[in-house]
Amino acid sequence: MIRLVITLTLLGFVSACQPQNTQISADEIASSMQGEPLLVGTTSGPATYLRLDGQASGFDFELVQAFANHIDRRLELKVYETLDHMLDDLATGKLDLVAAGMGYTDLRSKRFLFGPPLYFTDILLVYRTEDWRPRNLNDVNGKLMVAERSSHAELLNQLDHPQLQWQVSDQHDPDQLLTMVADGSLSYTLADSRMLQLNRRLNPQLRTAFVIKEQQAVGWMFAPNGSDLLISQVLDFWQTQSDHLPHLREKYFGHVKGFDYVDTRAFIRAIQQTLPKYQNWFEQYAGDIDWRKIAAISYQESHWRPLAKSPTGVRGMMMLTLPTAKQVGVTNRLDAEQSIRGGAAYINQLVERMPDSIPEPERLWFALAAYNIGFGHMEDARVLAEKRGLNPSAWADVKQVLPLLQQRKHYKHLKYGYARGNEALHYVENIRRYYDTLVYFHTHEQQQAQQSVDLSEPQAIPESANTAL
C-alpha cells in the first residue's frame, strides 16, 4: 500500500538519550535551516517548469516556490532531462524533494515518501491522429515507449498482457516522448490526462486511444530518510495556504479541457505565418499586460485579420466599436497598428477598473468577461457566486455561475437581468487556450535555440522570477 505522508512527528529532539540541556526544538532547527537552500528536482514541461523571456512558470514550480517562501528558504531548482537521474539524486539525498507531477505507485512507495495528493489524473495510451486508433492493448501494433522508472513503466510491468511489446528510454522524459509521437518518430506512449491536454496546445495531432488506468494520485516525493521537519512543514503549508492550490489548479488546468483539433492547427499555422507581421506592435503597445495575451485576444476577435468586419459593426484586428475607437484615439479601425494600439489601451483600462479584491492574473479574465457581457452582468455573476458560498474574486468560482445568467430562475433576481454568460465563459477560456499555445510555442522555439545550454545545472530561482499566466 502506498505510504501517504499524512501525520508526522516534528523533530523536537536530537536523541531521547541525550541530556535535557542538549535538546533542540523544532523551531530552532527550522530557524537554523533558513539560510540553507531548498533543493528541488523537476523536469521541463508545461505542467512542471518552463522559462521564457527570463520568467519562470509551471504548476509545480509556482507551488514549490510558494512553499519555499512559506518556510523562508531560497529555492534552488535543478531541471533534469531524465527521471532516472532525478530519482537517483533524490534517493541519495542530493535533493530535498521532487516536484515534477510524480504519480503515486507501489514501487516508488517502497523507496520514497509521498506528500498529500495534489490532483488525480487518468493514464492514457496516446497515438497520432493520422494513424490508426487502437481500441485496446491487443490492437497496439507499433513502437510503444515510456520513460525509464516512470509510473508508466511500472504500470506496463503490472499489466497481465505478456504479448504487449514495449520499450523504456533513459534518454527521454514523458513530455519528450509525446513530442516524438506527434512528429511520427514513435507510434505510442503513455501520458497522464493533464499532460496530454497541455501538450495538445502545441501538438494538436496527439490523441487518446483509450484509458489504461483511472484516477492516479499525483504529488511531491521525498527521500526515504528525508527530514521529518521538512515534511511537517509541507503539511503545515497545505493547511495554512489552502486557497493557493485551487488557484493554481484553475490557472494551469482549469481551461484546458476544451479542445478543437482544426482550430488549434489553424492557430499554430497563424502563429508561424501571420503573427510575425504584427508581433512588434503587440509587444510595443501591450502596456502592463503580457503581449501574448493581447495577441491571443486579437486572434479570438479577428484571427489577426486587419480588415475583419462583423454585422454588429465592430471592425479590425481588435474588433473595436466606434465609441471604443474614439475613446482610445483610433481614427481608422482597419489600420492594424492603430487597432492594436487602441485595443491594448482599452484592455489595460478594463483591467484597471476591476475591484482591488481580484488578484493577478485573474483580473484580466474578469475584465474580458465584463467586456463581453458588460460590467453590470459581471457584477451580477459575482453577487450570485457569493450567494452560493463561492469566492466572488476567484475566476474558478465565478466562471461556474456565468452560465446561470441565462436561466430565468436566477437572472430574474439579479440587478441587470439576463446575459449570455455561457458565451462570455467560452470567450475567456478560448483566449486562455490561445495564450497557452503562444507561450508553449515560443518556449519551444527558445529551447531549440538554446540546445547547447545544460539544463542539468542547478538554477537559483529568485522570488521575482515567478510569472503570472
C-alpha positions as CSV (number, residue, x, y, z in Angstrom):
1,M,0.0,0.0,0.0
2,I,1.3,3.4,-0.9
3,R,2.6,5.4,2.1
4,L,1.0,8.8,2.2
5,V,2.6,11.3,4.5
6,I,-0.5,12.4,6.5
7,T,0.7,12.7,10.1
8,L,4.3,13.1,11.2
9,T,6.1,14.0,14.4
10,L,8.2,17.1,14.4
11,L,11.9,16.8,15.2
12,G,11.7,18.1,18.7
13,F,14.8,16.5,20.0
14,V,18.2,15.2,18.9
15,S,18.0,12.0,20.8
16,A,15.9,10.7,23.7
17,C,19.1,9.5,25.4
18,Q,20.8,12.9,25.5
19,P,20.7,15.2,28.5
20,Q,17.8,17.7,28.7
21,N,20.0,20.7,28.1
22,T,21.1,19.4,24.7
23,Q,17.6,19.1,23.3
24,I,16.8,21.3,20.3
25,S,13.3,22.5,19.5
26,A,11.8,22.1,16.0
27,D,11.6,25.8,15.7
28,E,15.3,26.1,16.4
29,I,16.0,23.5,13.8
30,A,13.8,25.3,11.3
31,S,15.5,28.6,12.1
32,S,18.9,27.1,11.6
33,M,17.9,25.9,8.1
34,Q,16.6,29.2,6.9
35,G,19.9,30.0,5.3
36,E,20.0,26.7,3.5
37,P,18.6,26.4,0.0
38,L,15.6,24.1,-0.6
39,L,16.9,21.6,-3.2
40,V,14.2,20.6,-5.6
41,G,14.3,18.4,-8.7
42,T,11.8,18.8,-11.6
43,T,11.6,18.3,-15.3
44,S,10.9,20.8,-18.1
45,G,7.3,20.9,-19.3
46,P,4.1,23.0,-19.4
47,A,2.8,21.4,-16.2
48,T,6.1,21.4,-14.3
49,Y,8.6,24.2,-15.2
50,L,9.0,26.5,-18.2
51,R,11.3,29.5,-18.6
52,L,10.5,32.1,-21.2
53,D,11.9,35.6,-21.5
54,G,13.6,35.3,-18.2
55,Q,10.3,34.4,-16.5
56,A,9.6,31.0,-14.8
57,S,6.2,29.4,-14.7
58,G,4.6,26.0,-14.3
59,F,2.2,24.4,-11.8
60,D,4.9,22.6,-9.8
61,F,7.3,25.5,-10.0
62,E,4.8,28.0,-8.6
63,L,3.7,25.7,-5.8
64,V,7.2,24.8,-4.7
65,Q,8.2,28.4,-4.9
66,A,5.3,29.4,-2.6
67,F,6.4,26.6,-0.2
68,A,10.0,27.8,-0.2
69,N,8.7,31.3,0.6
70,H,6.5,29.9,3.4
71,I,9.4,28.3,5.2
72,D,11.8,31.2,4.4
73,R,14.3,29.2,2.3
74,R,15.7,30.0,-1.0
75,L,14.5,27.7,-3.8
76,E,17.3,26.0,-5.8
77,L,15.7,24.2,-8.7
78,K,17.5,21.5,-10.7
79,V,15.9,20.7,-14.0
80,Y,16.5,17.1,-15.2
81,E,16.4,15.7,-18.6
82,T,15.5,12.2,-17.4
83,L,13.5,10.8,-14.5
84,D,16.2,8.2,-13.8
85,H,18.9,10.7,-12.9
86,M,16.4,12.8,-10.8
87,L,15.2,9.8,-8.8
88,D,18.8,8.7,-8.1
89,D,19.6,12.1,-6.7
90,L,16.5,12.1,-4.5
91,A,17.4,8.6,-3.2
92,T,21.0,9.7,-2.3
93,G,19.9,12.9,-0.6
94,K,21.1,15.3,-3.2
95,L,17.6,16.7,-3.4
96,D,15.1,17.6,-0.6
97,L,12.1,16.8,-2.8
98,V,10.9,16.2,-6.3
99,A,8.1,18.3,-7.7
100,A,7.5,17.0,-11.2
101,G,4.0,15.6,-11.5
102,M,5.0,12.3,-10.0
103,G,2.4,9.6,-9.9
104,Y,2.0,7.5,-6.7
105,T,2.9,3.9,-7.3
106,D,3.6,0.9,-5.2
107,L,7.2,0.6,-6.4
108,R,8.0,4.2,-5.7
109,S,6.4,4.0,-2.2
110,K,9.0,1.4,-1.3
111,R,11.8,3.8,-1.9
112,F,10.3,7.2,-1.3
113,L,7.7,9.1,0.8
114,F,4.8,11.0,-0.8
115,G,3.1,14.1,0.3
116,P,-0.6,14.6,0.1
117,P,-2.1,14.3,-3.4
118,L,-2.1,17.5,-5.5
119,Y,-4.6,16.1,-8.0
120,F,-5.7,12.9,-9.7
121,T,-5.3,12.1,-13.3
122,D,-6.0,9.3,-15.8
123,I,-3.2,7.4,-17.6
124,L,-3.8,7.2,-21.3
125,L,-2.4,5.4,-24.4
126,V,-1.5,8.2,-26.8
127,Y,-1.2,8.0,-30.6
128,R,-1.1,10.4,-33.6
129,T,-4.4,11.3,-35.2
130,E,-3.0,10.5,-38.7
131,D,-2.5,6.9,-37.6
132,W,-5.0,4.0,-36.9
133,R,-6.5,4.1,-33.5
134,P,-6.0,1.0,-31.3
135,R,-9.1,0.2,-29.2
136,N,-7.4,-2.0,-26.6
137,L,-4.0,-3.4,-25.8
138,N,-4.4,-6.2,-28.4
139,D,-4.6,-3.6,-31.1
140,V,-1.2,-2.0,-30.2
141,N,0.9,-2.7,-33.2
142,G,3.9,-0.4,-33.3
143,K,6.7,1.1,-31.2
144,L,5.5,1.8,-27.7
145,M,8.0,3.6,-25.5
146,V,7.9,5.1,-22.0
147,A,10.4,6.8,-19.8
148,E,12.6,4.6,-17.6
149,R,11.5,4.5,-14.0
150,S,8.3,6.4,-14.8
151,S,5.0,5.5,-13.3
152,H,4.1,4.5,-16.9
153,A,6.8,1.9,-17.0
154,E,5.7,0.4,-13.7
155,L,2.1,0.3,-14.9
156,L,3.0,-1.6,-18.0
157,N,5.0,-4.1,-15.9
158,Q,2.0,-4.7,-13.8
159,L,-0.4,-5.4,-16.7
160,D,-1.3,-9.0,-17.3
161,H,-0.6,-8.8,-21.0
162,P,2.6,-10.8,-21.9
163,Q,2.1,-10.3,-25.7
164,L,2.4,-6.5,-25.4
165,Q,5.8,-5.3,-26.7
166,W,7.2,-2.0,-25.3
167,Q,10.5,-0.3,-24.5
168,V,11.9,2.1,-21.9
169,S,14.1,5.1,-22.6
170,D,16.7,6.5,-20.3
171,Q,17.2,9.4,-22.8
172,H,13.7,11.0,-22.8
173,D,11.2,12.2,-20.3
174,P,7.4,11.7,-20.8
175,D,7.0,15.2,-22.3
176,Q,9.7,14.5,-24.9
177,L,8.1,11.1,-25.8
178,L,4.8,12.9,-26.5
179,T,6.7,15.1,-29.0
180,M,8.1,12.0,-30.7
181,V,4.6,10.6,-31.1
182,A,3.4,13.9,-32.5
183,D,6.2,14.0,-35.1
184,G,5.7,10.4,-36.1
185,S,9.0,9.0,-34.8
186,L,7.2,7.0,-32.2
187,S,3.9,5.1,-32.5
188,Y,2.6,5.2,-28.9
189,T,3.4,6.4,-25.4
190,L,1.6,6.8,-22.1
191,A,0.7,10.1,-20.7
192,D,-1.4,11.4,-17.9
193,S,-4.6,13.2,-19.0
194,R,-3.5,16.7,-17.8
195,M,-0.1,16.4,-19.5
196,L,-1.8,15.4,-22.8
197,Q,-4.3,18.3,-22.6
198,L,-1.5,20.8,-22.1
199,N,0.7,19.3,-24.8
200,R,-2.1,19.3,-27.4
201,R,-1.9,23.1,-27.4
202,L,1.4,22.7,-29.4
203,N,0.9,19.3,-30.8
204,P,-2.8,19.0,-31.7
205,Q,-2.3,15.8,-33.6
206,L,-1.9,13.9,-30.3
207,R,-5.0,11.7,-29.5
208,T,-6.2,9.4,-26.7
209,A,-6.6,5.8,-27.8
210,F,-8.0,4.5,-24.5
211,V,-7.7,4.8,-20.8
212,I,-5.3,2.4,-19.1
213,K,-5.7,3.5,-15.5
214,E,-8.1,5.9,-13.9
215,Q,-7.5,8.4,-11.1
216,Q,-3.9,8.1,-10.3
217,A,-2.8,10.4,-7.5
218,V,0.0,12.9,-8.2
219,G,2.2,14.7,-5.7
220,W,5.6,15.6,-4.4
221,M,8.2,12.9,-3.5
222,F,10.7,12.9,-0.6
223,A,13.7,10.9,0.1
224,P,13.1,7.8,2.3
225,N,15.4,9.2,5.1
226,G,14.4,12.8,4.5
227,S,13.7,15.4,7.1
228,D,10.6,14.9,9.2
229,L,10.7,18.6,9.8
230,L,10.5,19.4,6.1
231,I,7.6,17.1,5.5
232,S,5.8,18.5,8.6
233,Q,6.4,22.0,7.1
234,V,4.7,20.8,3.9
235,L,1.7,19.6,5.8
236,D,1.5,23.0,7.6
237,F,1.8,24.7,4.2
238,W,-1.2,22.8,2.8
239,Q,-3.2,23.7,5.9
240,T,-2.3,27.4,6.1
241,Q,-2.3,28.0,2.3
242,S,-5.4,26.0,1.5
243,D,-6.6,28.7,-1.1
244,H,-3.4,28.6,-3.0
245,L,-3.7,25.1,-4.5
246,P,-7.2,25.6,-6.1
247,H,-6.0,28.9,-7.5
248,L,-3.1,27.1,-9.2
249,R,-5.2,24.2,-10.4
250,E,-7.5,26.7,-12.1
251,K,-4.6,28.8,-13.5
252,Y,-2.9,25.8,-15.2
253,F,-5.6,23.2,-15.8
254,G,-9.0,24.9,-15.5
255,H,-9.3,25.9,-19.1
256,V,-7.5,23.1,-21.0
257,K,-10.3,20.5,-21.3
258,G,-11.9,22.1,-24.3
259,F,-10.0,21.2,-27.4
260,D,-10.7,21.7,-31.1
261,Y,-8.2,19.9,-33.4
262,V,-8.9,22.0,-36.5
263,D,-8.9,25.3,-34.7
264,T,-5.6,24.5,-32.8
265,R,-3.9,23.5,-36.1
266,A,-5.1,26.7,-37.8
267,F,-3.9,28.8,-34.8
268,I,-0.4,27.2,-34.9
269,R,-0.2,28.0,-38.7
270,A,-1.2,31.6,-37.9
271,I,1.5,31.9,-35.3
272,Q,4.0,30.8,-37.9
273,Q,2.8,32.7,-40.9
274,T,0.7,35.7,-39.8
275,L,1.8,36.7,-36.3
276,P,5.3,37.8,-37.3
277,K,3.8,40.7,-39.3
278,Y,2.2,42.2,-36.2
279,Q,4.2,40.9,-33.3
280,N,6.3,44.1,-32.9
281,W,3.1,46.1,-32.4
282,F,1.7,43.7,-29.9
283,E,4.9,43.9,-27.9
284,Q,5.1,47.7,-28.3
285,Y,1.6,48.5,-27.2
286,A,0.9,45.7,-24.6
287,G,1.5,48.0,-21.7
288,D,1.4,46.2,-18.3
289,I,-0.1,43.0,-19.9
290,D,1.9,40.2,-21.5
291,W,1.9,40.9,-25.2
292,R,1.0,37.3,-25.9
293,K,-2.3,37.9,-24.0
294,I,-3.1,40.9,-26.2
295,A,-2.2,38.8,-29.3
296,A,-4.5,36.0,-28.1
297,I,-7.4,38.4,-27.6
298,S,-6.8,39.7,-31.1
299,Y,-6.9,36.2,-32.6
300,Q,-10.1,35.5,-30.7
301,E,-11.6,38.7,-32.1
302,S,-10.4,38.7,-35.7
303,H,-8.0,35.8,-36.4
304,W,-5.4,38.5,-36.9
305,R,-7.2,39.9,-40.0
306,P,-6.8,43.7,-40.2
307,L,-9.9,44.1,-42.4
308,A,-12.2,41.9,-40.3
309,K,-15.8,43.1,-40.1
310,S,-18.8,42.0,-38.1
311,P,-22.5,42.5,-38.8
312,T,-22.7,44.2,-35.4
313,G,-20.4,47.0,-36.6
314,V,-17.1,46.1,-34.9
315,R,-14.0,46.1,-37.1
316,G,-10.3,45.5,-37.4
317,M,-7.6,43.4,-35.6
318,M,-9.2,44.1,-32.2
319,M,-12.8,44.4,-33.5
320,L,-13.4,47.8,-31.9
321,T,-16.8,49.5,-31.8
322,L,-16.9,53.1,-32.9
323,P,-17.4,54.5,-29.4
324,T,-14.4,52.5,-28.1
325,A,-12.3,53.5,-31.0
326,K,-13.0,57.2,-30.3
327,Q,-12.3,56.7,-26.6
328,V,-8.8,55.3,-27.3
329,G,-7.9,57.7,-30.2
330,V,-8.3,55.3,-33.1
331,T,-9.3,57.1,-36.3
332,N,-9.1,54.1,-38.6
333,R,-10.2,50.8,-37.2
334,L,-8.9,49.0,-40.2
335,D,-5.4,50.2,-39.7
336,A,-3.7,47.2,-38.0
337,E,-1.3,49.3,-35.9
338,Q,-4.0,51.7,-34.7
339,S,-6.3,48.9,-33.8
340,I,-3.7,47.0,-31.8
341,R,-2.6,50.2,-30.0
342,G,-6.2,51.2,-29.2
343,G,-7.4,47.7,-28.3
344,A,-4.4,47.2,-26.0
345,A,-5.0,50.5,-24.3
346,Y,-8.7,49.7,-23.8
347,I,-7.9,46.3,-22.3
348,N,-5.4,47.9,-19.9
349,Q,-8.2,50.3,-18.8
350,L,-10.6,47.4,-18.3
351,V,-8.1,45.7,-16.0
352,E,-7.6,48.9,-14.0
353,R,-11.4,49.1,-13.4
354,M,-11.5,45.7,-11.8
355,P,-12.1,45.6,-8.0
356,D,-8.9,45.5,-5.9
357,S,-10.1,42.2,-4.3
358,I,-9.5,40.4,-7.6
359,P,-5.8,39.2,-7.8
360,E,-3.5,38.8,-10.7
361,P,-3.6,37.1,-13.1
362,E,-7.3,36.8,-12.9
363,R,-8.1,40.5,-13.2
364,L,-7.7,40.1,-17.0
365,W,-10.1,37.2,-17.2
366,F,-12.7,39.2,-15.2
367,A,-12.1,42.2,-17.4
368,L,-12.6,40.2,-20.6
369,A,-15.8,38.7,-19.3
370,A,-17.0,42.1,-18.5
371,Y,-16.0,43.3,-21.9
372,N,-18.1,40.5,-23.5
373,I,-21.3,40.8,-21.4
374,G,-20.9,44.2,-19.7
375,F,-19.7,45.3,-16.2
376,G,-23.2,45.1,-14.7
377,H,-23.7,41.5,-15.7
378,M,-20.2,40.7,-14.5
379,E,-21.1,42.2,-11.1
380,D,-24.3,40.1,-11.1
381,A,-22.2,37.0,-11.6
382,R,-20.0,37.9,-8.6
383,V,-23.1,38.6,-6.5
384,L,-24.6,35.2,-7.5
385,A,-21.3,33.5,-6.7
386,E,-21.2,35.0,-3.2
387,K,-24.8,34.0,-2.6
388,R,-23.9,30.4,-3.4
389,G,-20.9,30.4,-1.0
390,L,-18.3,30.9,-3.7
391,N,-15.5,33.4,-3.8
392,P,-16.6,36.4,-6.0
393,S,-13.0,37.4,-6.6
394,A,-11.8,33.9,-7.9
395,W,-12.3,33.2,-11.6
396,A,-12.5,29.4,-10.8
397,D,-15.7,30.2,-8.8
398,V,-17.3,32.9,-10.8
399,K,-17.0,31.0,-14.1
400,Q,-19.2,28.3,-12.5
401,V,-22.1,30.7,-12.3
402,L,-21.7,32.6,-15.5
403,P,-24.0,30.2,-17.4
404,L,-26.6,30.7,-14.8
405,L,-27.1,34.3,-16.0
406,Q,-29.1,32.7,-18.9
407,Q,-31.5,30.9,-16.6
408,R,-34.7,32.8,-15.7
409,K,-34.8,31.3,-12.1
410,H,-31.5,33.1,-11.5
411,Y,-31.5,36.2,-13.7
412,K,-34.9,37.4,-12.5
413,H,-33.4,38.1,-9.1
414,L,-30.3,39.9,-10.4
415,K,-30.0,43.7,-10.9
416,Y,-29.1,43.6,-14.6
417,G,-31.1,40.6,-15.6
418,Y,-30.4,38.2,-18.5
419,A,-27.0,37.9,-20.0
420,R,-25.3,35.3,-22.3
421,G,-22.9,34.2,-19.6
422,N,-22.0,30.9,-21.3
423,E,-20.8,32.9,-24.3
424,A,-18.6,35.1,-22.0
425,L,-17.2,32.0,-20.4
426,H,-16.2,30.4,-23.8
427,Y,-14.8,33.8,-24.9
428,V,-12.4,34.0,-21.9
429,E,-11.5,30.3,-21.9
430,N,-10.7,30.4,-25.7
431,I,-8.3,33.3,-25.1
432,R,-6.6,31.5,-22.3
433,R,-6.1,28.5,-24.5
434,Y,-4.7,30.6,-27.3
435,Y,-2.4,32.3,-24.8
436,D,-1.1,28.9,-23.6
437,T,-0.3,27.8,-27.1
438,L,1.6,31.1,-27.8
439,V,3.6,30.6,-24.6
440,Y,4.4,26.9,-25.3
441,F,5.3,27.7,-29.0
442,H,7.7,30.5,-28.0
443,T,9.2,28.4,-25.2
444,H,9.8,25.6,-27.7
445,E,11.5,28.0,-30.1
446,Q,13.8,29.3,-27.3
447,Q,14.6,25.8,-26.2
448,Q,15.6,24.8,-29.7
449,A,17.7,27.9,-30.0
450,Q,19.5,27.2,-26.7
451,Q,20.1,23.4,-27.0
452,S,23.7,24.0,-26.0
453,V,22.6,25.2,-22.6
454,D,23.0,22.5,-20.0
455,L,19.7,22.5,-18.1
456,S,21.0,20.0,-15.5
457,E,22.9,22.7,-13.7
458,P,21.2,24.0,-10.6
459,Q,19.3,27.2,-11.0
460,A,18.6,29.6,-8.2
461,I,15.2,30.9,-8.7
462,P,14.5,34.4,-7.3
463,E,11.1,35.1,-6.0
464,S,10.7,37.8,-8.7
465,A,11.1,35.1,-11.4
466,N,7.6,33.8,-10.7
467,T,5.3,34.9,-13.5
468,A,1.5,35.2,-13.7
469,L,-0.1,33.4,-16.6
